[in-house]
Each structure stands twice: as structure tokens, then as C-alpha cells.
Amino acid sequence: MNNKTQYLYTSIILLTLVTSFFFKIDITNGGSSRDLFYHWNYIIALKNDLEILFQKNLFFIDIGAIPKHFPLHHVMVSRFNFLTNDVNNYLNFYFIFSLLLPILFYFCIDNRFPEIEKSKKIFISSIIYFLPHYQASSIWGNSHITSLFFFLGSIYFLNNLEKVKGKNINLDIFFVAFFMACAAYTRQYYAIFFPYLFLSLFRITKIKNVIFFCFVSLFLSIPGLFIAYTNPELITGFDAKLTDFKSSTLIVLSIIFVYLTPFFISNFKFNLSETNKILKNKNSLLIVIILSIIFFYFTLDFNYKSYVGGGMYFKISKMLLEGHLLFFIASFFSLLICFYYFKERLEDIILITIITSSFSYGWMIFHKYFEPMLIFCIFLLIKKDFIKKIFNFNHHIIFIYFLMYWTVYFLYSKQFIKKINLLLPPIGSIF
């Protein structure tokens, strides 16, 4: 891709972000702007009385509605008067702060792949500015962005360890645990990555360093265990029983499909060739057959009762087909592509397993949980030699795909799809 094209694409990407900011567009159809009330209420409550953190049944005391998240983001913001004096100060500062996230992502990619062409790393990093849930979170002060900064910090030091195998590198290991703990203390679901970190460290460093990681992680978990004990709803999801394990797994798979698809089709010829090789292998073919059987079992008695969440394909399938056909197709192909991308190492298999299975506590599942976290996982955690192949992507296909993705969300936020649906018979009725 020449420089002119890259500048054009980057300009369009930034234009969508700036437009959303200045016109205060909530491209997530009001979800992030509504969440601002809960986040701001919690920040002000902590500013006035930090001791509420230690109260039992925090979500049922008389401080107003607050988000069902661990409180690190809100505690940090509440300590700065210039942020808490006015909500607009907070929003403007947080938006500027959020602009640094793709830059940090670039440094993480550059740290892991110094040999890759710089323009490709810049392009992939700039895609983050394009993502609807990133845009909405950055504009409306959502703690989601803060957790991603900590998540990237942990991954940065993890990849550092790959370069210094076998050495006594306890400081890097401490930061791996510390930043992931901070991510979990901001959004509790990041705790699911600790098993992956353990396996990765077991592979790349000495056993004494792994023991040190376990000790640090256990020590850092003490405040979290106390908070979870006093407020178990943070872990149980308020016992909503809005979905079940099988159904939630399918939802997560359909969300993953959104982010794996562009990189698969942008280098389609190579990926198709590699897929044929996999299918010619009897063991791999057997695994694919077993996964297919498990998938079709999971589709039986599909259950997702929440009127919000579920991911893009779930919503589109309901709106256009009045059923789950498109959603099931997306989930199935996602399963196959996941096998293709995550089959190289044990920790990669564990990684995708915990991502797909850890949101099954019965609470509603939102697309924003995975954006841009999944893109970070693809480029920074999957086996390095395999991911190098992804950098042979077609820039034009990637850009057009994410432009369409952003456009779908924009149309959805403006309820264009619903308006069109009122004028035309549902597609599902044709089938």
C-alpha cells in the first residue's frame, strides 16, 4: 500500500472518530451514553466517601445506581478534583486519554514484530480508532478503555520475556501480573487470562519465575477476594439466568467471528490452501468433525433471554430473519476459524477456550467486552510465527471490511434497519 492510500485510509478512520466525538454520537445505540450515568454516579460517590468500597451489599445501599464492575477506574478518577468537578472535564480528558490506546497497541506490536514493515503495524493499530465500541467508550467515559490499557501493559511485558528466555527477570514477571490484576480490578472478566499467563510463563521462563508469578498473583488477588466476598454479584452476575453455558458460548463465537473474518479473507488464497492441508490430515479432520458435532449439540434449546446484548450477528439475525439462522452460521464458521488460528500451541488452545467459555454465568453478554481485546489477542498472544503470516493481509479488504462494520453500527444506532424492516416483509418469512 502506497503512502497516499495509507494517509487516505487513516484520515477516514480518524474522521469517523472525530465526527462521533464532536456530535456526541453513541454508535452503540445508546448503551455507552446510558452507562455514563452509572459510571459518573459511582465516581462521585467514591469522591465523597471512599469507605463505601468496604461496605457489604454495595449495589443495594442508598448511593444510587452504579456499574457492576470492580472499582479501580472509578477510584482513580475520583481522586482528581479537576476531573470530578464537571462531567464534561472528565469526558474531554478521557477522550484524549483514549487516543493513546492504539498508540500503545502499536508499540506492543513493534516490540513483538520489529521485523515487520512499519506501515503495516501503523495500519493495524489505526484500525482500533475505527471500532464502534472503542469510539463509544472513549467518547462516553467508559471504564472499558482503562482496562484495555492495563491489559496491553501486561501483554507488553509478557512479550518482553520471550526475548530473554531463562534469565532471572522477576521485574518483568511482576509487571505481567500487576497490570493484568489492574485490568481485572477495572473489569473483573480479565481475571480469566491468568491461566493463560501461567502456561505462557511455564513455557518461556524458569520454574522459579513461574512460582514467583503465582505468589505475586495470589498476593494481588487478596483485595479482589474481599470485594467478591462482600459483593458476590460481581462474580455471579446477579444470578440473572438470562442464558446458559451452551448458548453463551455460541454468542461469544459469533462475536469472535467479526474479528477473525477480515484477516482470513484478506489473505484468502493462502488460508484456503492451509485449510485444505488441515482437512487432509486425518487427526485434524477428526477434531473438526468432533467440534461440528459439539456445535450442533450446543444449538439445541438455544436460550438467550436478555433484550440487550448478544452481539452483532445475533441482533441482525433476529431483525432480518426473525430467527437464529444467520447467527448459527456465523458461530459455526467462527468455530472452524478459531481452530485454524488457535491450534498451534497448548496455551493458544487454552486462550480461546477460556475466552469462549468464561462468559457463561447467566448474565447478558455485550459485544464491547471483546472489542478491541480480541484484536489485541490475535496480534500479541497467538504463536508469533503463525501471526507473521497474517501481516500479508490486503489493506484494502481490511479497510473496506471495518468501514462496513462501522457503517452497520452507525445505521443500527440511527435505527435505519428497524425503519427499513417496517417497510419490507421480514426476510425470515421467505424462508
C-alpha positions, 0 to 999 in steps of 0.5 A, spaced: 500 500 500 502 506 497 503 512 502 497 516 499 492 510 500 495 509 507 494 517 509 487 516 505 485 510 509 487 513 516 484 520 515 477 516 514 478 512 520 480 518 524 474 522 521 469 517 523 472 518 530 472 525 530 465 526 527 462 521 533 466 525 538 464 532 536 456 530 535 456 526 541 454 520 537 453 513 541 454 508 535 452 503 540 445 505 540 445 508 546 448 503 551 455 507 552 451 514 553 446 510 558 452 507 562 455 514 563 450 515 568 452 509 572 459 510 571 459 518 573 454 516 579 459 511 582 465 516 581 462 521 585 460 517 590 467 514 591 469 522 591 465 523 597 466 517 601 471 512 599 469 507 605 463 505 601 468 500 597 468 496 604 461 496 605 457 489 604 451 489 599 454 495 595 449 495 589 443 495 594 445 501 599 442 508 598 448 511 593 444 510 587 445 506 581 452 504 579 456 499 574 457 492 576 464 492 575 470 492 580 472 499 582 479 501 580 477 506 574 472 509 578 477 510 584 482 513 580 478 518 577 475 520 583 481 522 586 482 528 581 478 534 583 479 537 576 476 531 573 470 530 578 468 537 578 464 537 571 462 531 567 464 534 561 472 535 564 472 528 565 469 526 558 474 531 554 480 528 558 478 521 557 477 522 550 484 524 549 486 519 554 483 514 549 487 516 543 493 513 546 490 506 546 492 504 539 498 508 540 500 503 545 497 497 541 502 499 536 508 499 540 506 492 543 506 490 536 513 493 534 516 490 540 513 483 538 514 484 530 520 489 529 521 485 523 515 487 520 514 493 515 512 499 519 506 501 515 503 495 516 503 495 524 501 503 523 495 500 519 493 495 524 493 499 530 489 505 526 484 500 525 482 500 533 480 508 532 475 505 527 471 500 532 464 502 534 465 500 541 472 503 542 469 510 539 463 509 544 467 508 550 472 513 549 467 518 547 462 516 553 467 515 559 467 508 559 471 504 564 472 499 558 478 503 555 482 503 562 482 496 562 484 495 555 490 499 557 492 495 563 491 489 559 496 491 553 501 493 559 501 486 561 501 483 554 507 488 553 511 485 558 509 478 557 512 479 550 518 482 553 520 475 556 520 471 550 526 475 548 530 473 554 528 466 555 531 463 562 534 469 565 532 471 572 527 477 570 522 477 576 521 485 574 518 483 568 514 477 571 511 482 576 509 487 571 505 481 567 501 480 573 500 487 576 497 490 570 493 484 568 490 484 576 489 492 574 485 490 568 481 485 572 480 490 578 477 495 572 473 489 569 473 483 573 472 478 566 480 479 565 481 475 571 480 469 566 487 470 562 491 468 568 491 461 566 493 463 560 499 467 563 501 461 567 502 456 561 505 462 557 510 463 563 511 455 564 513 455 557 518 461 556 521 462 563 524 458 569 520 454 574 522 459 579 519 465 575 513 461 574 512 460 582 514 467 583 508 469 578 503 465 582 505 468 589 505 475 586 498 473 583 495 470 589 498 476 593 494 481 588 488 477 588 487 478 596 483 485 595 479 482 589 477 476 594 474 481 599 470 485 594 467 478 591 466 476 598 462 482 600 459 483 593 458 476 590 454 479 584 460 481 581 462 474 580 455 471 579 452 476 575 446 477 579 444 470 578 440 473 572 439 466 568 438 470 562 442 464 558 446 458 559 453 455 558 451 452 551 448 458 548 453 463 551 458 460 548 455 460 541 454 468 542 461 469 544 463 465 537 459 469 533 462 475 536 469 472 535 467 471 528 467 479 526 474 479 528 477 473 525 473 474 518 477 480 515 484 477 516 482 470 513 479 473 507 484 478 506 489 473 505 484 468 502 488 464 497 493 462 502 488 460 508 484 456 503 490 452 501 492 451 509 485 449 510 485 444 505 492 441 508 488 441 515 482 437 512 487 432 509 490 430 515 486 425 518 487 427 526 485 434 524 479 432 520 477 428 526 477 434 531 473 438 526 468 433 525 468 432 533 467 440 534 461 440 528 458 435 532 459 439 539 456 445 535 450 442 533 449 439 540 450 446 543 444 449 538 439 445 541 434 449 546 438 455 544 436 460 550 438 467 550 433 471 554 436 478 555 433 484 550 440 487 550 446 484 548 448 478 544 452 481 539 452 483 532 450 477 528 445 475 533 441 482 533 441 482 525 439 475 525 433 476 529 431 483 525 432 480 518 430 473 519 426 473 525 430 467 527 437 464 529 439 462 522 444 467 520 447 467 527 448 459 527 452 460 521 456 465 523 458 461 530 459 455 526 464 458 521 467 462 527 468 455 530 472 452 524 476 459 524 478 459 531 481 452 530 485 454 524 488 460 528 488 457 535 491 450 534 498 451 534 500 451 541 497 448 548 496 455 551 493 458 544 488 452 545 487 454 552 486 462 550 480 461 546 477 456 550 477 460 556 475 466 552 469 462 549 467 459 555 468 464 561 462 468 559 457 463 561 454 465 568 447 467 566 448 474 565 447 478 558 453 478 554 455 485 550 459 485 544 464 491 547 467 486 552 471 483 546 472 489 542 478 491 541 481 485 546 480 480 541 484 484 536 489 485 541 489 477 542 490 475 535 496 480 534 500 479 541 498 472 544 497 467 538 504 463 536 508 469 533 510 465 527 503 463 525 501 471 526 507 473 521 503 470 516 497 474 517 501 481 516 500 479 508 493 481 509 490 486 503 489 493 506 484 494 502 479 488 504 481 490 511 479 497 510 473 496 506 471 490 511 471 495 518 468 501 514 462 496 513 462 494 520 462 501 522 457 503 517 452 497 520 453 500 527 452 507 525 445 505 521 443 500 527 444 506 532 440 511 527 435 505 527 435 505 519 434 497 519 428 497 524 425 503 519 427 499 513 424 492 516 417 496 517 417 497 510 419 490 507 416 483 509 421 480 514 426 476 510 425 470 515 418 469 512 421 467 505 424 462 508 
